[in-house]
Amino acid sequence: LLPNYQWLLLLLLLPLGRLADRLTRLVMTPIGDALLKRIDPDFSNANESSAAVWRPVGRLMMAAVWAWGAYTIGIPSKVASFLLNALVVVTAVSAVLAFFRIIDLLSDYFLRRAKRHNRRFDDLLVPLAASTVKIVTVLAGVLATITALSGTLPSTLIGGLGIGGIAIALASQETLSN
């Protein structure tokens, strides 16, 4: 399927992708830590949480290096299209995971603020809002992946999301009214 030199270059791309992953996390984690400490000085576990946010971004950089390398090596178009489709999926999954980690950081921040002010309403509202935003994030990731892979967005899927939104609104109505 591929000449020997292309196989060797593809094998060389594996450690280069891992290096891009490590460098991304190494550079971005201190920046994230400084930002978290500036926003919330009470935040004690900034290093672990910031590293968790940048882990999916590092994986995305690794996949981008592999896709760029495969394109640069000049692999056949069928293999390249497979790699690009895999990159689309990896991008969507990485973005959703990064948003999940950011949502967790924000919900922890708002829960700490709510405990300082002794508001019972916020103790209920923050987890509900975090769960709702996570569901919307997953749906957006699925829609983006389907659109990127097929080129169009199926209209039946949009209708189903509208009905799902109504169901979520009706289910959370009683919780919000309490």
Protein Blocks (a to p, Z undefined) as FASTA:
>chain_A
ZZfklmmmmmmmmmmmmmmmmmmmmmmmmmmmmmmmmmmmmlmklmmmmmmmmmmmmmmm
mmmmmmmmmmmnopafklmmmmmmmmmmmmmmmmmmmmmmmmmmmmmmmmmmmmmnopak
lmmmmmmmmmmmmmmmmmmmmmmmmmmmnopacfklmmmmmmmmmmmmmmmmmmmmZZ
